[in-house]
Amino acid sequence: LAEVIAGIGKFRNNKLNILSYLFFSQNLLGGFLPIWIMRDYFFADTLERGMSADFCNTLEAMTPIWVLFLMIAGTVIFALIGCMIGKRMFKKHFEKAGMV
C-alpha cells in the first residue's frame, strides 16, 4: 500500500511520500497485533509454549485495547518527526550540493 501511494506521485511528491512512509511505518505493529486480535489464542499458546502464568497475566494487564491505539498514534507522530528531520537533511546536504 505504501509503495502504491508513493507511486501515485511518481515518488517525487513530498506529501505522498510522507503519507506512504506513515503507512510503511505501521508494519512494525504486525508482530504485536495477535495480542489484541487473537487475544485468547495468543495467551493460551504462550502458556503452552512454556511461559509462566504470571508472565501471561502481567502481559494481559499491560495490553488493554487503548495501548494498540496509543502505539498506532505514537508511530504516526514519530514517523512525522522522522520525515521532518529527513527533509531538513535532504535540503541541507543534497540540494545545497546541487545534486537534486
C-alpha positions as CSV (number, residue, x, y, z in Angstrom):
1,L,0.0,0.0,0.0
2,A,2.8,2.4,0.9
3,E,4.5,1.7,-2.5
4,V,1.3,2.4,-4.4
5,I,0.8,5.7,-2.5
6,A,4.3,6.9,-3.3
7,G,4.0,5.6,-6.9
8,I,0.9,7.8,-7.5
9,G,3.2,10.8,-7.2
10,K,6.0,9.1,-9.2
11,F,8.0,9.1,-5.9
12,R,8.6,12.8,-6.3
13,N,5.5,14.2,-4.5
14,N,6.7,15.0,-1.0
15,K,3.3,14.8,0.7
16,L,2.5,11.5,-0.9
17,N,5.9,10.2,0.1
18,I,5.3,11.2,3.7
19,L,1.8,9.6,3.7
20,S,3.4,6.5,2.2
21,Y,6.0,6.4,4.9
22,L,3.3,6.7,7.6
23,F,1.7,3.5,6.2
24,F,5.0,1.8,5.9
25,S,5.9,2.6,9.5
26,Q,2.8,0.8,10.7
27,N,4.1,-2.6,9.5
28,L,6.1,-2.8,12.7
29,L,2.9,-3.3,14.6
30,G,2.2,-6.6,12.8
31,G,4.1,-8.7,15.3
32,F,2.1,-7.3,18.2
33,L,-1.4,-7.5,16.6
34,P,-2.1,-11.1,17.8
35,I,-2.1,-9.8,21.4
36,W,-5.3,-7.9,20.6
37,I,-6.8,-9.6,17.5
38,M,-6.4,-13.2,18.7
39,R,-6.1,-12.5,22.5
40,D,-7.4,-15.8,23.9
41,Y,-5.4,-17.9,21.4
42,F,-2.3,-15.8,21.9
43,F,-2.2,-16.2,25.7
44,A,-3.2,-19.9,25.6
45,D,-0.4,-20.5,23.0
46,T,2.1,-18.5,25.1
47,L,1.3,-20.7,28.1
48,E,1.5,-23.8,26.0
49,R,5.0,-22.8,24.8
50,G,6.3,-22.6,28.3
51,M,5.8,-19.1,29.5
52,S,4.6,-18.7,33.1
53,A,1.0,-17.8,34.0
54,D,2.4,-14.8,35.9
55,F,4.0,-13.5,32.6
56,C,0.8,-14.0,30.7
57,N,-1.3,-12.3,33.4
58,T,1.1,-9.4,33.5
59,L,1.2,-9.0,29.7
60,E,-2.6,-9.2,29.5
61,A,-2.9,-6.5,32.2
62,M,-0.4,-4.3,30.3
63,T,-2.1,-4.5,26.9
64,P,-5.6,-3.2,27.1
65,I,-7.1,-2.2,23.7
66,W,-6.2,1.5,24.2
67,V,-2.5,0.5,24.1
68,L,-2.9,-0.6,20.5
69,F,-4.3,2.8,19.6
70,L,-1.5,4.5,21.5
71,M,1.1,2.5,19.6
72,I,-0.5,3.5,16.3
73,A,-0.7,7.2,17.2
74,G,2.9,7.1,18.6
75,T,4.2,5.5,15.4
76,V,2.5,8.2,13.3
77,I,3.9,11.0,15.4
78,F,7.4,9.7,15.4
79,A,7.3,8.9,11.7
80,L,6.3,12.5,11.0
81,I,9.2,13.7,13.2
82,G,11.5,11.5,11.2
83,C,10.1,12.8,7.9
84,M,10.7,16.4,9.1
85,I,14.3,15.6,10.1
86,G,14.9,13.8,6.8
87,K,13.5,16.6,4.8
88,R,15.8,19.1,6.5
89,M,18.8,16.9,6.0
90,F,17.9,16.4,2.4
91,K,17.8,20.1,1.8
92,K,21.0,20.8,3.8
93,H,23.1,18.2,2.1
94,F,21.7,17.3,-1.3
95,E,20.0,20.5,-2.5
96,K,22.8,22.8,-1.4
97,A,25.3,20.5,-3.1
98,G,23.3,20.8,-6.3
99,M,22.7,17.1,-6.6
100,V,18.9,17.5,-6.8
